[in-house]
Amino acid sequence: MENEKKCLMDLTVFEAAEFEKMAGVLDKKLQAISKLDTAAVRNVVVQELEVLKKIQTIEKDRASVLKALSLSGADLDPPVNHPNGKVLEKKLGKEDSEKFIDLHSNLKKSFMKVQSLNGICRALLKHSLSFIRHNIHILTDGGNRRLVDRKA
């Protein structure tokens, strides 16, 4: 039981660190998109996938540890004044549950940061695509003129 508690704490720290790495990668992606540098975007996406694989592995390990501790994801972050709010304290003990809550809070902050950066990147990409479509529409005179001659 003590081993599982320590493992849960360690995995939470590792996952938060990976989300911080992901935030750095997404920041690079944001810069590359802003500069319209497709080669840089491609490289950043490769980095993004590598970090994502690590996060997925940590999540699988964390799910296994939670199962061993007879906990669920809902037990880790119950709503305020929820009857199950004390489940974590019962399973981990008061001191360890307080420590875990702090670690989990850091993980949530890192996740929210990644979620925000990802939303910004998505909006920029959507805007870029709209700009490209608009330019094609202008170049083809609303579809009345061909952009590329098939004879070429």
GUKEMI-177888 format. One record per residue: residue number from 1; residue in three letters; z, y, x of N, C-alpha, C in turn. Coordinates in Angstrom, 1 decimal, decimal comma. Atoms other than C-alpha are relative to their C-alpha. Layout:
REM residues N
nr/rest/n_c3/n_c2/n_c1/ca_c3/ca_c2/ca_c1/c_c3/c_c2/c_c1
NUM/Ala/Z/Y/X/Z/Y/X/Z/Y/X
...
REM end
This chain:
REM residues 152
nr/rest/n_c3/n_c2/n_c1/ca_c3/ca_c2/ca_c1/c_c3/c_c2/c_c1
1/Met/0,0/-1,2/0,8/0,0/0,0/0,0/0,0/1,3/0,9
2/Glu/-0,1/-1,2/-0,9/0,9/2,5/2,8/-1,4/0,2/0,7
3/Asn/1,3/-0,1/-0,6/-2,4/1,6/4,5/-1,1/0,6/-0,9
4/Glu/1,0/-0,6/1,0/-4,4/2,4/1,3/0,3/1,5/-0,2
5/Lys/-0,4/-1,4/0,2/-2,5/5,7/0,9/-0,6/0,8/1,2
6/Lys/0,5/-0,7/-1,2/-3,4/6,8/4,5/-1,5/0,0/0,0
7/Cys/1,5/0,1/0,1/-7,0/5,6/4,0/-0,5/1,0/-1,0
8/Leu/0,4/-1,0/1,1/-7,3/7,7/0,8/0,1/1,4/0,6
9/Met/-0,1/-1,3/-0,6/-6,0/10,7/2,6/-1,1/0,3/1,1
10/Asp/1,0/-0,1/-1,0/-8,3/10,2/5,6/-1,4/0,2/-0,6
11/Leu/1,3/-0,1/0,6/-11,3/9,6/3,4/-0,2/1,4/-0,7
12/Thr/0,1/-1,3/0,6/-10,6/12,8/1,5/-0,3/1,1/1,0
13/Val/0,2/-1,0/-1,0/-10,4/14,8/4,7/-1,4/-0,1/0,6
14/Phe/1,3/0,2/-0,5/-13,6/13,2/6,0/-1,1/0,5/-1,0
15/Glu/0,9/-0,5/1,0/-15,4/13,9/2,8/-0,1/1,5/-0,1
16/Ala/0,0/-1,4/0,0/-14,4/17,5/2,7/-0,7/0,6/1,3
17/Ala/0,7/-0,4/-1,2/-15,6/17,8/6,3/-1,6/-0,2/-0,1
18/Glu/1,4/0,2/0,3/-19,0/16,3/5,3/-0,6/1,0/-1,0
19/Phe/0,5/-1,0/0,9/-19,3/18,7/2,4/-0,1/1,4/0,7
20/Glu/0,1/-1,2/-0,8/-18,6/21,6/4,9/-1,3/-0,1/0,8
21/Lys/1,2/0,1/-0,7/-21,4/20,2/7,0/-1,2/0,2/-0,9
22/Met/1,0/-0,2/1,0/-23,6/20,1/3,9/-0,2/1,4/-0,3
23/Ala/0,1/-1,4/0,3/-22,8/23,7/3,2/-0,8/0,7/1,1
24/Gly/0,7/-0,6/-1,1/-24,0/24,6/6,7/-1,5/-0,3/0,0
25/Val/1,4/0,4/0,1/-27,2/22,6/6,2/-0,7/0,8/-1,1
26/Leu/0,6/-0,8/1,2/-27,8/24,3/2,8/-0,2/1,4/0,4
27/Asp/0,2/-1,4/-0,4/-27,3/27,7/4,4/-1,2/0,1/0,9
28/Lys/1,2/0,0/-0,8/-30,0/26,8/7,0/-1,2/-0,1/-1,0
29/Lys/1,1/0,1/0,9/-32,2/25,7/4,1/-0,3/1,3/-0,8
30/Leu/0,2/-1,2/0,7/-31,6/28,9/2,3/-0,8/1,0/0,9
31/Gln/0,7/-0,9/-1,0/-32,7/30,9/5,4/-1,5/-0,5/0,1
32/Ala/1,4/0,4/-0,2/-35,8/28,7/5,8/-0,8/0,3/-1,2
33/Ile/0,7/-0,3/1,2/-36,8/29,1/2,2/-0,3/1,5/-0,1
34/Ser/0,2/-1,5/0,1/-36,3/32,9/2,4/-1,1/0,4/1,0
35/Lys/1,1/-0,4/-1,0/-38,6/33,0/5,5/-1,3/-0,7/-0,3
36/Leu/1,1/0,8/0,4/-41,1/30,7/3,7/-0,5/-0,9/1,2
37/Asp/0,2/0,8/-1,2/-40,9/28,4/6,8/0,0/-1,5/-0,5
38/Thr/0,1/1,4/0,5/-42,1/25,0/5,4/0,5/-1,0/1,0
39/Ala/-0,4/1,0/-1,0/-41,6/23,2/8,7/1,6/0,0/0,1
40/Ala/-1,4/-0,1/-0,1/-38,0/24,4/8,9/0,7/-0,6/-1,2
41/Val/-0,5/0,6/1,3/-37,4/23,4/5,2/0,0/-1,5/0,2
42/Arg/0,1/1,5/-0,1/-38,7/19,9/6,0/1,1/-0,5/0,9
43/Asn/-1,0/0,4/-0,9/-36,4/19,6/9,0/1,4/0,0/-0,6
44/Val/-1,3/-0,1/0,6/-33,4/20,8/7,0/0,2/-1,1/-1,1
45/Val/-0,1/1,0/1,0/-34,1/18,4/4,2/0,3/-1,4/0,6
46/Val/-0,3/1,2/-0,7/-34,0/15,5/6,7/1,5/0,0/0,4
47/Gln/-1,4/-0,1/-0,3/-30,6/16,8/7,9/0,9/-0,2/-1,3
48/Glu/-0,7/0,0/1,2/-29,5/17,2/4,3/0,2/-1,5/-0,5
49/Leu/0,0/1,4/0,4/-30,4/13,5/3,5/1,0/-0,8/0,9
50/Glu/-0,9/0,7/-0,9/-28,4/12,3/6,6/1,4/0,3/-0,4
51/Val/-1,3/-0,4/0,4/-25,3/14,2/5,5/0,3/-0,7/-1,4
52/Leu/-0,2/0,5/1,3/-25,8/13,0/1,9/0,3/-1,5/0,1
53/Lys/-0,2/1,5/-0,2/-25,9/9,3/3,1/1,5/-0,2/0,4
54/Lys/-1,3/0,1/-0,5/-22,6/9,8/4,9/1,0/0,3/-1,2
55/Ile/-0,9/-0,3/1,2/-21,0/11,4/1,7/0,0/-1,2/-0,9
56/Gln/0,1/1,1/0,9/-22,3/8,5/-0,4/0,9/-1,2/0,5
57/Thr/-0,8/1,1/-0,7/-20,7/6,0/2,1/1,5/0,2/-0,2
58/Ile/-1,4/-0,3/0,1/-17,4/7,8/2,0/0,4/-0,1/-1,5
59/Glu/-0,3/0,2/1,4/-17,5/7,9/-1,8/0,2/-1,4/-0,4
60/Lys/-0,2/1,4/0,3/-18,0/4,2/-2,0/1,3/-0,6/0,5
61/Asp/-1,3/0,4/-0,6/-15,1/3,6/0,4/1,2/0,5/-0,8
62/Arg/-1,1/-0,6/0,8/-12,9/6,0/-1,6/0,2/-0,7/-1,3
63/Ala/-0,1/0,7/1,2/-13,7/4,2/-4,8/0,7/-1,3/0,2
64/Ser/-0,6/1,3/-0,3/-12,7/0,9/-3,2/1,5/0,2/0,2
65/Val/-1,4/-0,2/-0,3/-9,4/2,4/-2,0/0,7/0,4/-1,4
66/Leu/-0,6/-0,4/1,3/-8,7/4,0/-5,5/0,2/-1,3/-0,8
67/Lys/-0,2/1,2/0,7/-9,3/0,6/-7,0/1,2/-0,8/0,5
68/Ala/-1,1/0,7/-0,6/-6,9/-1,0/-4,6/1,4/0,6/-0,4
69/Leu/-1,2/-0,7/0,4/-4,3/1,6/-5,5/0,2/0,1/-1,6
70/Ser/0,0/0,0/1,5/-5,0/1,1/-9,3/-0,1/1,4/-0,5
71/Leu/0,2/-1,4/0,4/-6,1/4,7/-9,6/-1,5/0,2/-0,4
72/Ser/1,4/-0,4/0,3/-9,2/6,3/-11,2/-0,2/1,4/0,4
73/Gly/0,3/-1,4/-0,4/-11,0/9,5/-10,5/0,7/1,0/-0,9
74/Ala/-0,7/-0,9/0,9/-9,4/11,0/-13,6/1,4/0,3/0,4
75/Asp/-1,4/-0,2/-0,5/-6,0/10,4/-12,1/0,2/1,0/1,1
76/Leu/-0,1/-0,9/-1,1/-6,8/12,5/-9,1/0,0/1,5/-0,4
77/Asp/0,1/-1,4/0,4/-7,5/15,7/-11,0/0,2/0,1/-1,5
78/Pro/-0,2/0,0/1,4/-5,9/15,5/-14,4/0,1/1,5/-0,5
79/Pro/-0,2/-1,4/0,5/-5,9/18,6/-16,7/1,5/0,4/0,0
80/Val/-1,4/-0,5/-0,1/-2,8/20,8/-16,6/0,8/-0,6/-1,2
81/Asn/-0,9/0,5/1,0/0,1/19,3/-18,6/-0,5/-1,3/-0,7
82/His/0,5/1,2/0,5/-1,8/16,1/-19,2/1,0/-1,1/0,1
83/Pro/-1,0/1,1/-0,1/0,4/13,0/-19,9/-0,2/-0,9/1,3
84/Asn/0,3/0,8/-1,2/-1,4/11,2/-17,0/0,2/0,8/1,3
85/Gly/-0,2/-0,8/-1,2/-0,5/14,0/-14,6/0,9/-0,5/1,0
86/Lys/-1,0/0,6/-0,9/2,3/12,0/-13,1/-0,4/-1,3/0,6
87/Val/0,5/1,3/-0,5/0,2/8,9/-12,4/-0,1/0,0/1,5
88/Leu/0,2/-0,1/-1,5/-0,7/10,1/-8,9/1,3/0,0/0,7
89/Glu/-1,3/0,0/-0,7/2,9/10,8/-8,1/0,7/-1,3/-0,1
90/Lys/-0,6/1,3/0,1/4,0/7,4/-9,4/-0,6/-1,0/1,0
91/Lys/0,7/0,9/-0,9/1,4/5,6/-7,3/0,2/0,3/1,5
92/Leu/0,0/-0,4/-1,4/1,6/7,6/-4,1/1,4/0,5/0,5
93/Gly/-1,2/-0,5/-0,3/5,1/9,0/-4,2/-0,1/1,6/0,0
94/Lys/0,0/-1,5/0,2/6,1/12,7/-4,5/-0,6/0,7/1,2
95/Glu/0,5/-0,7/-1,2/5,5/13,8/-0,9/-1,5/-0,3/0,3
96/Asp/1,4/0,3/-0,2/2,2/11,9/-0,5/-0,9/0,6/-1,1
97/Ser/0,9/-0,5/1,1/0,9/13,0/-3,9/-0,2/1,5/0,2
98/Glu/0,1/-1,4/-0,2/1,6/16,7/-3,0/-1,0/0,2/1,2
99/Lys/0,9/-0,1/-1,2/-0,2/16,2/0,4/-1,4/-0,3/-0,5
100/Phe/1,3/0,4/0,5/-3,1/14,5/-1,4/-0,6/1,1/-0,9
101/Ile/0,4/-1,1/0,9/-3,3/17,3/-4,0/-0,6/1,1/0,8
102/Asp/0,5/-1,0/-0,9/-3,8/19,8/-1,2/-1,3/-0,4/0,6
103/Leu/1,2/0,5/-0,6/-6,4/17,7/0,5/-1,2/0,0/-1,0
104/His/1,0/0,1/1,1/-8,2/17,1/-2,8/-0,5/1,4/-0,4
105/Ser/0,3/-1,3/0,3/-8,1/20,8/-3,5/-1,0/0,6/1,0
106/Asn/1,0/-0,4/-1,0/-9,9/21,5/-0,2/-1,3/-0,7/-0,2
107/Leu/1,2/0,8/0,2/-12,4/18,8/-1,0/-0,8/0,7/-1,2
108/Lys/0,6/-0,6/1,1/-13,1/20,5/-4,4/-0,6/1,4/0,4
109/Lys/0,5/-1,3/-0,5/-13,5/23,9/-2,7/-1,3/-0,2/0,7
110/Ser/1,2/0,2/-0,8/-16,0/22,5/-0,3/-1,2/-0,5/-0,9
111/Phe/1,0/0,5/0,9/-17,9/20,7/-3,1/-0,6/1,2/-0,8
112/Met/0,4/-1,1/0,8/-18,0/23,9/-5,2/-0,9/1,0/0,9
113/Lys/0,8/-0,8/-0,9/-19,4/25,8/-2,2/-1,4/-0,6/0,2
114/Val/1,3/0,7/-0,1/-22,2/23,2/-1,8/-0,7/0,1/-1,3
115/Gln/0,7/-0,1/1,3/-22,9/23,3/-5,5/-0,6/1,4/-0,2
116/Ser/0,5/-1,4/0,1/-23,3/27,1/-5,4/-1,2/0,2/0,9
117/Leu/1,2/-0,1/-0,9/-25,6/27,0/-2,3/-1,2/-0,8/-0,5
118/Asn/1,1/0,8/0,6/-27,6/24,2/-3,9/-0,7/0,7/-1,2
119/Gly/0,6/-0,7/1,1/-28,1/26,3/-7,0/-0,8/1,2/0,4
120/Ile/0,8/-1,1/-0,5/-29,3/29,3/-5,0/-1,3/-0,5/0,6
121/Cys/1,2/0,6/-0,5/-31,7/27,1/-3,1/-1,0/-0,4/-1,1
122/Arg/0,8/0,5/1,1/-33,0/25,6/-6,3/-0,7/1,2/-0,7
123/Ala/0,5/-1,2/0,6/-33,5/29,1/-7,8/-1,1/0,6/0,9
124/Leu/1,0/-0,5/-0,9/-35,4/30,3/-4,7/-1,2/-0,8/0,0
125/Leu/1,2/0,9/0,0/-37,7/27,3/-4,7/-0,7/0,2/-1,3
126/Lys/0,7/-0,1/1,3/-38,4/27,7/-8,4/-0,7/1,4/0,0
127/His/0,7/-1,3/-0,1/-39,2/31,4/-7,8/-1,2/-0,1/0,9
128/Ser/1,1/0,2/-0,9/-41,4/30,5/-4,9/-1,2/-0,7/-0,7
129/Leu/1,0/0,7/0,7/-43,3/28,0/-7,0/-0,7/0,9/-1,0
130/Ser/0,6/-0,9/1,0/-43,8/30,5/-9,7/-0,9/1,1/0,6
131/Phe/0,8/-0,9/-0,7/-45,1/33,0/-7,2/-1,4/-0,6/0,4
132/Ile/1,2/0,8/-0,4/-47,6/30,4/-5,9/-0,9/-0,2/-1,2
133/Arg/0,8/0,2/1,2/-48,8/29,6/-9,4/-0,7/1,3/-0,4
134/His/0,5/-1,3/0,4/-49,2/33,3/-10,2/-1,2/0,4/0,9
135/Asn/1,1/-0,3/-1,0/-51,3/33,8/-7,0/-1,3/-0,8/-0,3
136/Ile/1,1/0,9/0,3/-53,5/30,8/-7,8/-0,7/0,5/-1,3
137/His/0,6/-0,5/1,2/-54,0/32,2/-11,3/-0,8/1,3/0,2
138/Ile/0,8/-1,2/-0,3/-55,1/35,6/-9,9/-1,3/-0,4/0,8
139/Leu/1,1/0,3/-0,8/-57,4/34,0/-7,3/-1,1/-0,7/-0,8
140/Thr/1,0/0,8/0,8/-59,1/31,8/-9,9/-0,4/0,8/-1,3
141/Asp/0,3/-0,9/1,1/-59,4/34,7/-12,4/0,4/-0,7/-1,3
142/Gly/-0,5/0,7/1,2/-57,3/32,8/-14,9/-0,6/-1,3/-0,3
143/Gly/0,6/1,3/0,2/-59,0/29,5/-14,3/-1,5/0,1/-0,2
144/Asn/1,4/-0,2/0,2/-62,5/31,0/-14,8/-0,9/-0,2/1,3
145/Arg/0,8/0,1/-1,3/-63,5/30,8/-11,1/0,7/-1,2/0,8
146/Arg/-0,5/1,1/-0,8/-63,1/27,8/-8,8/0,5/0,5/1,3
147/Leu/-0,6/-0,4/-1,3/-60,9/28,2/-5,8/-0,6/-0,7/1,2
148/Val/0,7/0,8/-1,0/-62,6/25,5/-3,8/-1,3/-0,6/-0,5
149/Asp/1,3/0,6/0,4/-66,2/24,5/-3,9/-0,1/-1,4/0,4
150/Arg/0,0/1,4/-0,2/-66,7/20,8/-4,2/-1,0/-0,4/1,1
151/Lys/1,0/0,3/-1,0/-69,7/20,9/-1,8/0,5/0,1/1,4
152/Ala/-0,5/-0,2/-1,3/-67,6/21,9/1,1/0,7/-1,2/0,5
REM end
